[in-house]
Amino acid sequence: MKRLLLSVFAAALTTAWAVPSTAADFTFGGEYRLRTEYREDMDFNKNVVDGSDFWMQRVRLTANAKATEDTTVKITLQDTRMWGATTNAGGGPQLTDNGATNTFTTASQGAPGSSNSTDLHESYLNVAKLFDSNMSVRLGRQELAYGDQRLIGHFGWSNNGRSFDAIKFTHAGDVANVDLFYSKITEANITNTDQEFSGIYASSAKLLPGHTLDVYALTLRDHAKGGTPFGWGATLGNTTVEGTPDKTQVLNTYGVRVKGATAGIDYTAELPVQRGSISTRVVNGAGTNTAQTHNYRIKASAFALKVGYNVPAAAKLRIGFEYDRASGDKSGNYANGNTRAPRKDETINTFFNLFPTNHDKLGLMDQQAWRNVRAWNLNASLSPMDKVSLLASYWKFKLDSRYDAWYGAASWNTNPAGIRAANTETTARGASDDIGREIDLIANYKYNSSVTLELGAARFLPGKFVKNKIETSYITDKDTKPQDWAYFSVTSAF
């Protein structure tokens, strides 16, 4: 399959250069990125030796074809791989992927779980001025990114990134631009368990002079019946809901975002709320037809505020502050910790941050997602010389609800286990909500117009919530240790 895709793309490039310019205008570009990462003490237990280091490479080749004044086609071929992550199917080393198998694909091995793959990252048709209007339509695999990408993003930090199989209509108005999109997340064909994500996103920079106002409504639907809630095996709250879904599951997200700057001060504020439902059926007792229905209601919210002051100086110094909150479930795990007992209530309060670009939103180490959290941050950035920029950041994290789990960026769609697991109702009463602190440092150097070098380092100091979990999980190992992480990347855009 890889060879076929590469052959097709190569043939397309060859044909493009051979086709007369009167047929279509072609532009070509791409990206090469290499990043190495090192992480130590991933479980925060100083008596357990663990760590990881690896090299990841990503190559993207993009072709844009302008067939007419209003019709364009974009194709981005992407190859991602982990250096040395293939072995010959018959044993022994393998320095190419011909007949090889990937041996480094799971996050449990310390890597981000991305496998060696060649695929189409983007492939879409765009038609502007649809029927001589201000409307355009984009059909096919495409990136979707809105606002600060807290809810919808292309996740460029990831080696694979994210794109959606979607249809998007855009209306460019005098006052606001409005996007209306529909995407298919999973396709189960005849089993009728498809998952769909759609929404409307309006953005205006003219309603409030000097400010940008965004308003949006998003819907995630899962038609699974008899499967798991939202197809992921974990509820939006802190534990698996009882029973199996018997109706279409719906999660609606409504929000507003405001961004502006004046007199050297810049700010961004965003407030989303979530409503929805999950209906399940539970058969009471083996061999009986008696069933109990649970109608779970989703009621969650989140908030993010970023404020910065640009100090008048040649070094372009900016001092910033940020506060983030995302609601957690208030009802406890299961009543009295009994996994066969129903939840204390049928309201799910855990905010679910959909399809975000998690990295760099709540610390560089990806220890915290925008779920069941209260966090604040102090940061400073400056450019001491041309082509060089520096960033220093300090984070403090707490649980919004002690009854809910500690959600990391990598566990945004799973039910956390181990030291991240939610407390039972009994233990949560005396549990600490102190997750920990994080210190981040980044240095960025623009070598030339194409090549950028970046070096980053961070340390996460676990709080009492983590320490208590360590003492519970490792009875004889009562000492925690900070987790350290560092990376270096080289990126060339052409």
Secondary structure by P-SEA (a helix, b strand, c coil): caaaaaaaaaaaaaaaaacccccbbbbbccbbbbbbbbbccccccccccccccbbbbbbbbbbbbbccccbbbbbbbbbbbcccccccccccccccccccccccccccccccccccccccccccccccccccccbbbbbcbbbbbccccccccccccccbbbbbbbbbbbbbcccbbbbbbcccccccccccbbbbbbbbbbbbccccccbbbbbbbbbbbbccccccccccccccccccccbbbccbbbbbbbbbbbbbccccccbbbbbbbbbbcccccccccccccbbbbbbbbbbccbbbbbbbbbcccccccccbbbbbbbbccccccccccccccccccccccccccccccccccccccccccccccccccccccccccccbbbbbbbbbbbbcccccccccccccccccccccbbbccccccccccccbbbbbbbbbbcccccbbbbbbbbbbbbcaaaaaaaaaacccccbbbbbbbbbcbbbbcc
